[in-house]
Amino acid sequence: MQGLWTKIYAQEAKTLSVHMVESINIVELALGVVAAVEKLLQKAKRFFYCIMLLGCSCPKCKNQVTMLYEGRCQCHTCGYQFDPTVEFQRCSVCGGTAILRVRRYQCKDCGKEIASRFLFDGLIFNAEYFKAKMAESRQHKKEQKERVKKMLAECRSDTLPLQAADLDSVPGLLIALNSLTEDLAESIEIESRDEFNLKHYEEHIQAYIQGFPVSLDEIPPLSEENARKDRIWRFIAVIFLAHYGVVDLMQDGQEIMVMKHEANREGQGVFREFEEADGVEGSVGRVEA
């Protein structure tokens, strides 16, 4: 019985494998068809441009011209670029010249729309128009932001002066407060806690990371006494390092990946940067966990 089921599973696996191979072949053939159609389209476009520009010459030097892209051709000799519809085509009603409006051509004299015979797919847009509109939009947003900032600044209230608390103003207040904490120090056992040394963890982490992602768990612990606490401190250290641009962090599911930041591979490090900023050696970089 077991042998029969083994044969059935083997046959099903073989059938599935054949179907997967066939599917891959179909996808490859489809991609090949897409590439062939794209190639044919480019050839058809070049042929269309050649036909439409037959008999057309450069308005400056009267030499041959070729189409660069939709709505723009160039002279072979002098390099002059121009719109062939504007240069060569005229209005069928009044014979006026064509001008480009946002996404269509229009007769400059009578205003009738002109269908360009030099466009392969019939699409054109005025780049200068859209460029000007984008600049206006950016300027409008900038002005609106400045108005909001000015409005918020005008609505801001003045600084509220607060006087320092005078404990002597209430008779017996200091005595009452002292009585609450009089024996507190003797009853509380002070817990000794290890210190988190950012400088040591920075040096340790930079010694193991590379220019490619490395798992945080692949970095060996700095202290073997408490593996869980050491992993927490390693995580805190890489957060500090990422914040100051020393390393790059990525998350792959539940796994934290660490790698050197390309722009800071020759940097001084976070701890030394803190020391130079503060002017006190060892004053930053050591935090209680």
C-alpha positions as CSV (number, residue, x, y, z in Angstrom):
1,M,0.0,0.0,0.0
2,Q,2.8,2.4,0.9
3,G,4.5,1.7,-2.4
4,L,1.3,2.5,-4.3
5,W,1.0,5.9,-2.6
6,T,4.7,6.6,-3.3
7,K,4.1,6.0,-7.0
8,I,1.1,8.2,-7.0
9,Y,3.0,11.1,-5.3
10,A,5.9,10.7,-7.7
11,Q,3.5,10.8,-10.7
12,E,1.8,13.9,-9.3
13,A,5.1,15.6,-8.7
14,K,6.2,14.8,-12.2
15,T,3.0,16.2,-13.7
16,L,3.3,19.4,-11.6
17,S,6.9,19.8,-12.7
18,V,5.9,19.5,-16.4
19,H,3.1,22.1,-15.9
20,M,5.6,24.5,-14.2
21,V,8.0,24.1,-17.1
22,E,5.2,24.8,-19.6
23,S,4.1,27.9,-17.7
24,I,7.7,29.2,-17.7
25,N,7.9,28.6,-21.4
26,I,4.6,30.5,-22.0
27,V,5.9,33.5,-20.0
28,E,9.2,33.5,-21.9
29,L,7.3,33.4,-25.2
30,A,5.0,36.2,-24.1
31,L,8.0,38.4,-23.2
32,G,9.5,37.6,-26.6
33,V,6.3,38.7,-28.4
34,V,6.2,41.9,-26.4
35,A,9.9,42.7,-27.3
36,A,9.2,41.9,-31.0
37,V,6.1,44.2,-31.0
38,E,8.1,47.0,-29.4
39,K,10.8,46.6,-32.0
40,L,8.3,46.6,-34.8
41,L,6.6,49.7,-33.4
42,Q,10.0,51.6,-33.3
43,K,10.6,50.6,-36.9
44,A,7.1,51.7,-38.0
45,K,7.6,55.0,-36.2
46,R,10.9,55.7,-38.0
47,F,9.3,54.8,-41.3
48,F,6.4,57.1,-40.6
49,Y,8.7,60.0,-39.8
50,C,10.7,59.4,-43.0
51,I,7.6,59.4,-45.2
52,M,6.1,62.5,-43.5
53,L,9.4,64.5,-43.8
54,L,9.9,63.7,-47.5
55,G,10.3,67.0,-49.3
56,C,10.8,69.0,-46.1
57,S,14.0,70.8,-45.6
58,C,15.6,72.9,-42.9
59,P,14.1,76.5,-42.9
60,K,17.6,77.9,-42.2
61,C,20.0,76.0,-44.5
62,K,17.6,74.0,-46.7
63,N,19.2,70.6,-45.8
64,Q,17.7,67.3,-44.8
65,V,16.0,67.0,-41.4
66,T,15.1,64.0,-39.2
67,M,12.6,63.6,-36.4
68,L,14.1,63.4,-32.9
69,Y,10.8,62.7,-31.1
70,E,7.2,63.7,-31.2
71,G,6.8,67.3,-32.2
72,R,10.6,68.0,-32.6
73,C,13.0,67.5,-35.6
74,Q,16.6,68.5,-36.3
75,C,18.7,69.5,-39.3
76,H,21.6,67.2,-40.2
77,T,23.9,70.0,-41.2
78,C,23.3,73.0,-38.9
79,G,21.7,71.2,-36.0
80,Y,18.6,73.6,-35.9
81,Q,15.7,72.1,-34.0
82,F,12.1,73.0,-34.6
83,D,8.5,71.8,-34.5
84,P,7.6,70.5,-38.0
85,T,3.8,71.1,-37.5
86,V,4.4,74.8,-36.8
87,E,7.0,75.1,-39.5
88,F,5.5,73.1,-42.4
89,Q,1.7,72.7,-41.8
90,R,-0.9,75.4,-42.4
91,C,-4.6,75.8,-41.4
92,S,-6.9,74.2,-43.9
93,V,-9.5,77.0,-43.5
94,C,-7.5,80.2,-43.7
95,G,-3.9,79.1,-44.3
96,G,-2.7,80.5,-41.1
97,T,0.3,79.1,-39.1
98,A,-0.1,76.6,-36.3
99,I,0.7,77.3,-32.6
100,L,0.9,74.8,-29.8
101,R,-1.7,75.1,-27.1
102,V,-1.4,72.9,-24.0
103,R,-2.0,69.6,-25.8
104,R,-3.2,70.5,-29.3
105,Y,-2.3,72.7,-32.3
106,Q,-4.4,75.7,-33.1
107,C,-4.5,78.2,-36.0
108,K,-2.9,81.4,-35.0
109,D,-5.3,83.5,-37.1
110,C,-8.8,81.9,-37.0
111,G,-8.4,79.7,-33.9
112,K,-9.4,76.5,-35.7
113,E,-7.9,73.3,-34.3
114,I,-5.2,71.7,-36.5
115,A,-4.7,68.0,-36.6
116,S,-0.9,67.5,-37.0
117,R,0.2,65.0,-39.7
118,F,3.7,64.8,-38.2
119,L,2.6,63.0,-34.9
120,F,2.9,59.2,-34.9
121,D,0.4,58.6,-32.1
122,G,-1.3,61.9,-32.1
123,L,-0.1,63.0,-28.6
124,I,1.7,66.2,-27.9
125,F,2.1,68.6,-25.0
126,N,3.6,72.0,-24.5
127,A,6.6,71.5,-22.2
128,E,7.0,75.2,-21.5
129,Y,3.4,75.5,-20.4
130,F,3.6,72.6,-17.9
131,K,7.0,73.9,-16.7
132,A,5.5,77.3,-16.0
133,K,2.5,75.8,-14.2
134,M,4.7,73.7,-12.0
135,A,6.7,76.7,-11.1
136,E,3.5,78.6,-10.2
137,S,2.3,75.7,-8.1
138,R,5.6,75.6,-6.1
139,Q,5.5,79.4,-5.6
140,H,1.9,79.2,-4.4
141,K,2.7,76.5,-1.9
142,K,5.7,78.5,-0.7
143,E,3.7,81.6,-0.2
144,Q,0.9,79.7,1.6
145,K,3.5,78.1,4.0
146,E,4.9,81.6,4.7
147,R,1.4,82.9,5.4
148,V,0.6,80.1,7.8
149,K,3.9,80.6,9.7
150,K,3.2,84.3,10.0
151,M,-0.3,83.7,11.2
152,L,0.9,81.2,13.9
153,A,3.6,83.6,15.0
154,E,1.0,86.4,15.5
155,C,-1.2,84.0,17.5
156,R,1.5,82.9,19.8
157,S,1.0,84.1,23.4
158,D,3.6,86.0,25.4
159,T,5.9,84.3,27.9
160,L,4.2,83.6,31.2
161,P,6.5,84.6,34.1
162,L,6.5,82.2,37.0
163,Q,7.9,82.9,40.3
164,A,10.1,80.4,42.1
165,A,8.2,78.4,44.8
166,D,8.8,79.7,48.3
167,L,8.5,76.8,50.7
168,D,9.0,79.1,53.7
169,S,5.7,80.8,52.9
170,V,3.8,77.9,54.4
171,P,4.6,77.4,58.1
172,G,5.7,73.8,58.9
173,L,5.8,72.7,55.2
174,L,9.5,71.8,55.2
175,I,9.2,69.9,58.4
176,A,6.3,67.9,57.1
177,L,8.1,67.1,53.8
178,N,11.2,66.0,55.6
179,S,9.2,63.7,57.9
180,L,7.9,61.8,54.8
181,T,11.4,60.9,53.7
182,E,13.2,60.8,57.0
183,D,13.7,57.0,57.2
184,L,13.2,56.2,53.5
185,A,16.9,55.8,52.6
186,E,17.5,53.1,55.3
187,S,14.5,51.0,54.2
188,I,15.4,51.0,50.4
189,E,18.1,48.7,49.3
190,I,20.1,50.4,46.5
191,E,20.3,48.1,43.5
192,S,23.6,48.2,41.7
193,R,23.1,48.4,38.0
194,D,25.6,48.0,35.2
195,E,26.3,50.9,33.0
196,F,25.7,51.0,29.2
197,N,28.9,52.2,27.6
198,L,28.0,53.5,24.1
199,K,31.7,53.9,23.2
200,H,32.5,50.3,23.8
201,Y,29.5,49.0,22.0
202,E,30.2,51.4,19.0
203,E,33.8,50.0,18.7
204,H,32.5,46.5,19.1
205,I,29.8,46.8,16.5
206,Q,31.9,48.6,13.9
207,A,34.5,45.9,14.3
208,Y,32.0,43.3,13.0
209,I,29.8,45.1,10.5
210,Q,30.7,45.3,6.8
211,G,29.6,47.1,3.7
212,F,26.8,44.5,3.3
213,P,23.9,43.7,5.7
214,V,24.8,41.7,8.7
215,S,22.2,40.3,11.2
216,L,22.3,41.9,14.6
217,D,22.3,38.5,16.1
218,E,25.5,37.6,14.2
219,I,27.4,40.3,16.1
220,P,28.8,38.4,19.1
221,P,27.8,39.7,22.6
222,L,30.2,42.1,24.3
223,S,29.3,40.6,27.7
224,E,28.6,36.9,28.3
225,E,27.0,37.4,31.8
226,N,23.5,38.4,30.6
227,A,22.9,37.6,27.0
228,R,19.4,39.2,27.0
229,K,20.6,42.5,28.4
230,D,23.6,42.5,26.0
231,R,21.3,42.0,23.0
232,I,19.1,45.0,24.2
233,W,22.2,47.1,24.6
234,R,23.4,46.1,21.1
235,F,20.0,47.1,19.7
236,I,20.1,50.5,21.5
237,A,23.7,51.1,20.2
238,V,22.8,50.5,16.6
239,I,19.8,52.8,17.0
240,F,22.2,55.5,18.2
241,L,24.6,54.8,15.4
242,A,21.9,54.8,12.7
243,H,20.5,58.1,14.1
244,Y,24.0,59.7,13.7
245,G,24.5,58.2,10.2
246,V,27.2,55.8,11.1
247,V,25.3,52.7,10.1
248,D,22.2,51.8,8.1
249,L,19.4,49.6,9.5
250,M,17.0,47.3,7.7
251,Q,14.3,45.0,9.0
252,D,13.7,41.6,7.4
253,G,10.7,40.2,9.2
254,Q,11.8,39.9,12.9
255,E,15.5,40.2,12.0
256,I,17.4,43.5,12.2
257,M,20.1,43.9,9.6
258,V,23.1,46.3,10.1
259,M,25.6,47.6,7.6
260,K,28.1,50.5,7.4
261,H,26.8,53.8,6.1
262,E,28.6,54.5,2.9
263,A,29.0,58.3,3.5
264,N,30.4,57.7,7.0
265,R,32.7,54.6,6.6
266,E,35.7,56.8,7.4
267,G,34.0,58.9,10.1
268,Q,35.1,59.5,13.6
269,G,32.3,57.7,15.4
270,V,29.4,58.7,17.6
271,F,31.3,58.8,20.9
272,R,34.1,60.9,19.7
273,E,31.7,63.2,18.0
274,F,29.7,63.6,21.3
275,E,33.0,64.3,23.2
276,E,34.0,67.1,20.7
277,A,30.6,68.6,20.9
278,D,30.3,68.6,24.7
279,G,34.0,69.3,25.4
280,V,34.0,66.8,28.3
281,E,35.7,63.5,27.9
282,G,33.4,60.6,28.8
283,S,30.5,62.8,29.7
284,V,28.3,61.3,27.0
285,G,28.3,57.7,25.8
286,R,27.6,56.2,29.2
287,V,24.0,55.7,30.0
288,E,22.4,53.8,32.8
289,A,20.3,50.8,31.6
